[in-house]
Amino acid sequence: MNNRIDKIKLNHWLNIRKTSIDVLNELLSNKLNHKISLDDLESLDNHSIEIISETLSIPKENILQNDEVPAFIFNTKKEIEKTKRPIRRGGIHYYNYYTLPSPKGYVAPVLIDILCPKDKMPVLNNGHLEPAITVSLGPNDIYARFAKKINKDTFLKFRINPEDKTNWIVGSNYYEPSYCLHTYSRATNGPGRILSYTTRSYIENLFGSKLNENSFNVLKKKLNVERPNRTFLFQDMYNKGYDLDYVSKKTKINIKKLENYFKDNKKKLSFKEISKICYLINSNPKDYIDKKFKEDPVGKYYFDYKDSIKTIRNFKSYQIASIASSSRAPDLAGYFLKVKNKTIKSVTDLLDNNCSHYLVTKGSMNFFAEENKKIQKLKIKEGDSLWVATYTKHGFSGDGALIKISDGQNFNYLEKIDIGNTYNLKMTLARGRKDKVNWGYDTN
């Protein structure tokens, strides 16, 4: 973010505040010694920007220009190795961390060298808010621990794939939910490494200043932590002025059944009954159904390399195999990718609506990306890494393998839902990107 006002953003906030540029200048007349114009914003100094932001009652970041996110970012193995930093835990040199390429301000995945020896019980971390996918990269198996109490779910061998025919599927992998304790140690005398793909949590602002302390504490008290969807359905009814008696009469659902549903998680309403309620209050029933997730008692979803092998399939010009994911984090997913294509032509057969990271695990290849109808080409090899933006045509040729993991930091599922709910989407897409139109006032 630079220190210049973005014309589109300022115009947007003037519209939100129902304030014309003329009215803004009147409000600024005793604070600035010059008038501002939407066509002449580059000369404004930081003091002027602060005054404008204060007058509109917004953080100045809301109207500053952002650097455009690139179509892709490429780091060589050598560049990644320069980010190496040691981590100590339990009194020993425990890990080495390396950061993979990402746009400024994004949560970035890391490579981690596992240094804790096999004869030492690995020391648990404290977990973190952000969900993650972790992949064992080898060259040797490691141990993974997930709780103080040791059992088959909380301590396991995180295996690599020893099979020559399928070893482009490098190793086992798992999905890790928020605040899942975890740690690793070697399972042999040799080295081990993981790819830890941690993404941003969409609820992180709730733990900051978005809610005041009272609001957050009441939320915690009111929330059904096992079935939060039920709390939000009840609250949606209440927000719109519907009590259970009225809902019962209008939907013909027995009042006791409704009361029990919101008091006892073992009680059920059918999807048809939830749909009746939502039709009455004009809400989406899919937001309020009870959900089930693939996970074990500590919340993770473990995918052995043999599970990945079972999913091998052809996709576009590649072979791919699935990596663990969870419907708890709809944007976070990935696959192993095998490239066996010696064409000299440009290959741009991949187009994702999430941004993606690629880590080259074997071989040498060509990477192609199309931006504004122009093709860029890079030579990539084992240890290199790429970040590719949402809706960027790209692809690979050559002979090698990669791990691809995508997330929603560039374009997330909540935004996709909002787009799906948007009326007159064609017009909104045409205007919303660089809207210079005011909300209909006269100007001097």
C-alpha positions as CSV (number, residue, x, y, z in Angstrom):
1,M,0.0,0.0,0.0
2,N,1.4,3.4,-1.0
3,N,0.6,6.8,0.4
4,R,-1.6,8.1,-2.4
5,I,-5.4,8.3,-2.5
6,D,-7.2,6.0,-4.8
7,K,-9.8,7.9,-6.8
8,I,-12.1,5.0,-7.0
9,K,-12.0,4.3,-3.3
10,L,-12.5,7.9,-2.4
11,N,-15.5,8.2,-4.7
12,H,-16.9,5.0,-3.2
13,W,-16.6,6.3,0.3
14,L,-18.1,9.7,-0.7
15,N,-21.1,7.7,-2.0
16,I,-21.3,5.6,1.2
17,R,-21.2,8.8,3.3
18,K,-23.7,10.5,1.0
19,T,-21.2,13.4,0.6
20,S,-20.4,15.1,-2.7
21,I,-17.0,16.4,-3.4
22,D,-18.4,19.9,-3.1
23,V,-19.7,19.2,0.4
24,L,-16.4,17.5,1.4
25,N,-14.5,20.6,0.4
26,E,-16.9,22.7,2.5
27,L,-16.2,20.4,5.5
28,L,-12.5,20.8,4.8
29,S,-12.5,24.5,4.3
30,N,-11.2,25.4,7.8
31,K,-8.8,22.5,7.8
32,L,-7.1,22.6,4.4
33,N,-6.0,25.7,2.5
34,H,-6.9,24.2,-0.9
35,K,-9.8,22.4,-2.5
36,I,-9.5,18.7,-3.5
37,S,-10.6,17.3,-6.8
38,L,-11.1,13.6,-7.8
39,D,-8.9,14.4,-10.9
40,D,-6.0,15.8,-8.9
41,L,-5.3,13.6,-5.9
42,E,-1.6,12.8,-6.5
43,S,-0.3,16.0,-4.9
44,L,-2.0,15.5,-1.5
45,D,0.4,15.1,1.4
46,N,0.0,12.8,4.3
47,H,-1.5,15.6,6.5
48,S,-4.2,16.2,3.9
49,I,-5.0,12.5,3.6
50,E,-5.3,12.2,7.4
51,I,-7.7,15.2,7.5
52,I,-9.9,13.7,4.7
53,S,-10.0,10.3,6.4
54,E,-10.9,11.9,9.7
55,T,-13.7,14.0,8.1
56,L,-15.2,10.8,6.4
57,S,-14.7,8.9,9.7
58,I,-12.7,6.1,8.2
59,P,-9.1,4.7,8.5
60,K,-7.0,6.3,5.9
61,E,-6.1,2.8,4.6
62,N,-9.7,2.6,3.2
63,I,-8.9,5.3,0.6
64,L,-5.2,4.6,-0.2
65,Q,-4.0,2.9,-3.3
66,N,-3.0,-0.7,-3.1
67,D,-0.3,-2.4,-5.1
68,E,-1.9,-4.6,-7.7
69,V,-1.5,-8.3,-7.0
70,P,0.7,-9.9,-9.7
71,A,-0.4,-12.7,-11.9
72,F,2.3,-14.9,-10.4
73,I,5.3,-14.8,-8.1
74,F,8.3,-17.1,-8.6
75,N,11.1,-18.0,-6.2
76,T,14.0,-20.3,-6.9
77,K,15.2,-22.9,-4.5
78,K,18.2,-20.6,-3.7
79,E,15.9,-17.7,-2.9
80,I,13.8,-19.8,-0.6
81,E,16.9,-21.1,1.2
82,K,17.8,-17.5,2.0
83,T,14.7,-17.2,4.2
84,K,16.0,-20.0,6.5
85,R,15.6,-19.3,10.2
86,P,16.2,-21.7,13.2
87,I,13.6,-22.5,15.8
88,R,14.4,-23.8,19.3
89,R,12.0,-25.8,21.4
90,G,12.5,-28.1,24.3
91,G,16.1,-26.8,24.7
92,I,17.3,-28.0,21.3
93,H,17.5,-26.7,17.7
94,Y,14.1,-28.1,16.7
95,Y,13.2,-26.8,13.2
96,N,14.4,-24.7,10.3
97,Y,11.7,-22.6,8.6
98,Y,11.7,-21.4,5.0
99,T,9.0,-19.1,3.5
100,L,7.5,-19.7,0.1
101,P,6.5,-16.8,-2.2
102,S,3.3,-14.9,-1.5
103,P,1.9,-11.4,-2.2
104,K,2.6,-8.8,0.5
105,G,0.3,-9.2,3.5
106,Y,-0.7,-12.8,2.7
107,V,-0.2,-15.7,5.1
108,A,2.5,-17.7,3.4
109,P,3.2,-21.5,3.5
110,V,6.5,-22.7,4.9
111,L,8.9,-25.6,4.5
112,I,10.1,-27.0,7.8
113,D,13.2,-29.2,8.4
114,I,12.4,-31.7,11.2
115,L,15.5,-31.8,13.5
116,C,14.1,-33.3,16.8
117,P,15.8,-36.7,17.1
118,K,13.7,-39.9,17.0
119,D,14.5,-40.9,20.6
120,K,13.1,-37.6,22.0
121,M,9.4,-37.2,22.6
122,P,8.5,-34.1,20.4
123,V,7.3,-31.1,22.4
124,L,3.8,-29.8,21.5
125,N,3.3,-26.3,20.2
126,N,0.2,-24.3,21.3
127,G,-1.6,-24.5,18.0
128,H,-2.8,-21.5,15.9
129,L,-6.0,-19.9,14.6
130,E,-5.3,-20.5,11.0
131,P,-6.2,-23.9,9.5
132,A,-3.6,-25.7,7.5
133,I,-2.7,-28.6,5.2
134,T,0.6,-30.4,5.9
135,V,2.5,-32.7,3.5
136,S,5.4,-35.0,4.4
137,L,8.2,-34.3,1.9
138,G,10.8,-36.8,3.0
139,P,13.3,-38.0,2.3
140,N,12.5,-40.0,5.5
141,D,9.4,-40.7,7.6
142,I,8.8,-38.5,10.6
143,Y,6.6,-38.8,13.7
144,A,3.6,-36.4,14.2
145,R,2.1,-35.8,17.6
146,F,-1.2,-34.0,18.3
147,A,-2.0,-34.2,22.0
148,K,-0.5,-34.8,25.5
149,K,-2.2,-38.2,25.7
150,I,-0.7,-40.6,23.3
151,N,-2.9,-43.0,21.2
152,K,-3.3,-44.0,17.6
153,D,-4.9,-40.7,16.7
154,T,-2.5,-38.5,18.5
155,F,0.9,-40.1,17.7
156,L,1.6,-41.5,14.3
157,K,4.2,-42.1,11.7
158,F,3.9,-39.5,8.9
159,R,5.1,-41.6,6.0
160,I,6.6,-40.9,2.7
161,N,5.9,-42.8,-0.4
162,P,8.7,-45.4,-1.2
163,E,7.1,-46.7,-4.4
164,D,9.1,-45.7,-7.5
165,K,6.1,-45.8,-9.9
166,T,4.0,-43.4,-7.9
167,N,6.6,-41.4,-5.9
168,W,5.4,-38.2,-7.5
169,I,2.9,-38.5,-4.7
170,V,5.6,-37.6,-2.2
171,G,4.1,-38.5,1.1
172,S,1.2,-38.6,3.6
173,N,-0.7,-35.4,4.4
174,Y,-3.4,-34.1,6.7
175,Y,-5.8,-31.2,7.3
176,E,-5.3,-29.4,10.6
177,P,-8.1,-27.3,12.2
178,S,-7.8,-24.2,14.3
179,Y,-5.7,-24.6,17.5
180,C,-4.9,-28.2,16.8
181,L,-1.8,-29.0,18.9
182,H,0.9,-30.5,16.7
183,T,4.6,-31.2,16.6
184,Y,7.1,-33.4,14.8
185,S,10.2,-35.5,15.3
186,R,12.4,-37.7,13.1
187,A,11.4,-41.4,12.8
188,T,14.9,-42.4,11.6
189,N,18.4,-41.1,11.9
190,G,18.0,-39.3,8.6
191,P,16.4,-35.9,7.8
192,G,12.7,-35.1,7.3
193,R,10.9,-32.1,5.9
194,I,7.3,-31.0,5.6
195,L,5.3,-28.4,3.7
196,S,3.0,-26.6,6.1
197,Y,0.4,-24.7,4.1
198,T,-1.2,-22.3,6.6
199,T,-4.0,-20.0,5.4
200,R,-5.8,-17.0,6.7
201,S,-8.7,-17.5,9.1
202,Y,-11.8,-15.6,8.0
203,I,-12.8,-15.1,11.7
204,E,-9.6,-13.5,12.8
205,N,-11.1,-10.0,12.9
206,L,-13.7,-11.2,15.5
207,F,-10.8,-11.8,17.9
208,G,-9.4,-8.3,17.2
209,S,-11.3,-5.0,17.4
210,K,-14.3,-5.8,15.1
211,L,-16.4,-6.7,18.1
212,N,-16.1,-4.8,21.4
213,E,-15.4,-6.8,24.5
214,N,-19.0,-6.9,25.7
215,S,-20.3,-8.1,22.3
216,F,-17.7,-10.8,22.1
217,N,-18.4,-12.1,25.6
218,V,-22.1,-12.2,24.9
219,L,-21.4,-14.1,21.6
220,K,-19.4,-16.7,23.6
221,K,-22.1,-17.1,26.2
222,K,-25.0,-17.4,23.7
223,L,-23.3,-19.6,21.1
224,N,-24.1,-23.3,20.9
225,V,-20.5,-24.4,20.4
226,E,-21.5,-27.9,19.1
227,R,-24.2,-26.6,16.8
228,P,-23.6,-22.9,16.1
229,N,-25.9,-23.1,13.1
230,R,-28.8,-23.5,15.5
231,T,-27.8,-20.4,17.5
232,F,-27.7,-18.4,14.3
233,L,-31.0,-19.7,13.0
234,F,-32.7,-18.7,16.3
235,Q,-30.9,-15.4,16.2
236,D,-31.9,-14.8,12.6
237,M,-35.5,-15.3,13.6
238,Y,-35.2,-13.0,16.5
239,N,-33.3,-10.3,14.5
240,K,-36.3,-10.2,12.1
241,G,-38.9,-10.1,14.9
242,Y,-40.2,-13.7,14.9
243,D,-40.7,-15.7,18.1
244,L,-41.2,-19.4,18.3
245,D,-44.9,-19.2,18.9
246,Y,-45.4,-17.2,15.7
247,V,-43.0,-19.5,13.7
248,S,-44.8,-22.6,15.0
249,K,-48.3,-21.3,14.0
250,K,-47.1,-20.3,10.5
251,T,-45.0,-23.4,9.7
252,K,-47.3,-25.9,11.5
253,I,-44.2,-27.2,13.4
254,N,-45.1,-28.2,16.9
255,I,-43.9,-25.6,19.4
256,K,-42.4,-28.2,21.7
257,K,-40.4,-29.6,18.8
258,L,-39.0,-26.1,18.0
259,E,-38.2,-25.4,21.7
260,N,-36.4,-28.8,22.1
261,Y,-34.4,-28.3,18.8
262,F,-32.9,-25.1,20.1
263,K,-32.2,-26.6,23.6
264,D,-31.0,-30.1,22.9
265,N,-28.5,-31.0,20.2
266,K,-29.9,-34.5,20.0
267,K,-33.2,-33.3,18.8
268,K,-33.7,-32.9,15.1
269,L,-35.6,-30.8,12.5
270,S,-35.8,-32.1,9.0
271,F,-34.4,-30.1,6.1
272,K,-38.0,-29.6,5.0
273,E,-38.9,-28.1,8.4
274,I,-35.8,-25.8,8.4
275,S,-36.8,-24.7,4.9
276,K,-40.3,-23.8,6.1
277,I,-38.8,-21.6,8.8
278,C,-36.4,-20.0,6.3
279,Y,-39.1,-19.4,3.7
280,L,-41.1,-17.6,6.4
281,I,-38.2,-15.4,7.5
282,N,-36.7,-15.1,4.0
283,S,-33.3,-16.8,4.7
284,N,-31.3,-19.5,3.1
285,P,-32.0,-22.9,4.8
286,K,-28.6,-24.3,3.7
287,D,-26.9,-21.9,6.1
288,Y,-28.7,-23.6,9.1
289,I,-28.5,-27.3,8.6
290,D,-26.4,-29.4,11.0
291,K,-23.1,-30.3,9.4
292,K,-20.9,-33.3,9.5
293,F,-17.1,-33.3,8.9
294,K,-14.5,-35.9,8.0
295,E,-12.2,-35.8,11.0
296,D,-10.8,-37.8,13.9
297,P,-11.2,-37.0,17.7
298,V,-8.6,-34.3,17.6
299,G,-10.1,-32.6,14.6
300,K,-7.6,-33.5,11.9
301,Y,-8.2,-35.4,8.7
302,Y,-5.3,-37.7,8.0
303,F,-4.6,-38.9,4.4
304,D,-1.9,-41.6,4.1
305,Y,0.1,-41.6,0.9
306,K,-1.8,-44.8,0.0
307,D,-5.1,-42.9,0.2
308,S,-3.7,-40.4,-2.2
309,I,-2.6,-43.1,-4.6
310,K,-6.1,-44.4,-4.7
311,T,-7.3,-41.1,-6.1
312,I,-4.9,-41.0,-9.1
313,R,-6.7,-39.6,-12.2
314,N,-6.1,-37.8,-15.4
315,F,-6.9,-34.1,-15.4
316,K,-6.2,-31.9,-18.4
317,S,-2.7,-32.8,-19.6
318,Y,-1.6,-34.1,-16.2
319,Q,-2.0,-36.9,-13.7
320,I,-3.1,-35.8,-10.3
321,A,-3.9,-37.3,-6.9
322,S,-5.8,-35.7,-4.0
323,I,-4.4,-34.2,-0.8
324,A,-6.4,-34.1,2.4
325,S,-8.9,-31.3,2.8
326,S,-12.0,-30.4,4.9
327,S,-15.3,-28.8,4.3
328,R,-14.6,-26.8,7.4
329,A,-12.2,-24.8,5.2
330,P,-13.8,-24.8,1.7
331,D,-11.0,-22.8,0.0
332,L,-8.1,-24.9,1.3
333,A,-7.4,-27.8,-1.0
334,G,-4.8,-29.3,-3.3
335,Y,-3.3,-32.2,-5.2
336,F,-0.1,-33.8,-6.3
337,L,0.6,-33.0,-10.0
338,K,2.6,-35.1,-12.4
339,V,3.8,-33.5,-15.6
340,K,4.8,-35.6,-18.6
341,N,4.5,-33.4,-21.6
342,K,7.4,-32.6,-23.9
343,T,5.5,-30.2,-26.1
344,I,7.3,-27.0,-27.2
345,K,4.0,-25.2,-27.3
346,S,2.6,-23.0,-24.5
347,V,0.4,-24.9,-22.1
348,T,-2.2,-22.9,-20.2
349,D,-4.8,-25.5,-19.4
350,L,-5.3,-24.7,-15.7
351,L,-7.6,-21.9,-14.5
352,D,-8.6,-21.8,-10.8
353,N,-10.9,-19.4,-8.9
354,N,-8.6,-19.7,-5.9
355,C,-5.0,-18.6,-5.8
356,S,-2.5,-21.4,-5.7
357,H,1.0,-22.3,-4.5
358,Y,3.2,-24.8,-6.3
359,L,6.2,-26.5,-4.9
360,V,8.4,-28.4,-7.5
361,T,9.2,-31.8,-6.0
362,K,10.8,-33.5,-9.0
363,G,12.3,-32.9,-12.4
364,S,12.6,-29.8,-14.6
365,M,9.6,-28.2,-16.4
366,N,8.4,-25.1,-18.1
367,F,5.8,-22.9,-16.5
368,F,3.4,-20.8,-18.6
369,A,1.1,-18.0,-17.5
370,E,-1.2,-15.8,-19.6
371,E,-1.8,-12.2,-18.6
372,N,-3.6,-9.7,-20.8
373,K,-3.4,-12.2,-23.7
374,K,0.4,-12.4,-23.4
375,I,2.2,-15.7,-22.4
376,Q,5.1,-15.6,-20.0
377,K,7.4,-18.6,-19.7
378,L,9.7,-19.7,-16.9
379,K,12.0,-22.7,-16.5
380,I,11.5,-24.3,-13.1
381,K,13.2,-27.2,-11.3
382,E,13.1,-29.2,-8.1
383,G,12.9,-26.9,-5.0
384,D,11.5,-23.9,-6.8
385,S,8.1,-22.5,-5.9
386,L,5.3,-20.4,-7.5
387,W,2.3,-18.4,-6.3
388,V,-0.4,-18.0,-9.0
389,A,-3.3,-15.5,-8.8
390,T,-7.0,-16.3,-9.1
391,Y,-8.3,-16.7,-12.6
392,T,-4.9,-16.7,-14.2
393,K,-4.5,-19.2,-17.1
394,H,-1.4,-21.2,-16.5
395,G,0.2,-24.7,-17.1
396,F,3.2,-26.8,-17.3
397,S,5.2,-28.8,-19.8
398,G,8.3,-31.0,-19.4
399,D,9.0,-34.0,-17.0
400,G,8.5,-33.5,-13.3
401,A,6.1,-33.2,-10.4
402,L,4.7,-30.5,-8.1
403,I,2.5,-30.1,-5.1
404,K,-0.3,-27.7,-5.6
405,I,-2.3,-26.2,-2.7
406,S,-4.9,-23.4,-3.1
407,D,-6.6,-21.1,-0.7
408,G,-9.0,-18.1,-0.6
409,Q,-6.8,-15.2,0.3
410,N,-7.1,-13.8,-3.3
411,F,-10.8,-14.7,-3.7
412,N,-12.7,-16.7,-1.0
413,Y,-15.9,-18.7,-0.8
414,L,-17.7,-16.0,1.2
415,E,-17.2,-13.6,-1.6
416,K,-18.4,-16.3,-4.1
417,I,-21.6,-16.7,-2.0
418,D,-22.0,-12.9,-2.1
419,I,-21.6,-12.8,-5.8
420,G,-24.1,-15.6,-6.1
421,N,-26.6,-13.5,-4.1
422,T,-26.0,-10.4,-6.1
423,Y,-28.9,-8.9,-8.1
424,N,-28.2,-7.8,-11.7
425,L,-24.7,-9.3,-11.5
426,K,-23.7,-8.2,-15.0
427,M,-24.3,-4.6,-14.2
428,T,-22.6,-4.9,-10.8
429,L,-19.5,-6.4,-12.3
430,A,-19.4,-3.7,-14.9
431,R,-19.7,-0.8,-12.4
432,G,-18.2,-2.1,-9.2
433,R,-14.5,-2.5,-10.3
434,K,-13.7,1.1,-11.2
435,D,-16.9,3.0,-10.4
436,K,-16.5,6.7,-10.9
437,V,-20.2,7.4,-10.9
438,N,-21.6,9.4,-7.9
439,W,-25.0,8.5,-6.3
440,G,-26.9,11.1,-8.2
441,Y,-26.3,14.6,-6.7
442,D,-25.8,17.8,-8.6
443,T,-22.2,19.2,-8.7
444,N,-21.1,22.8,-9.0
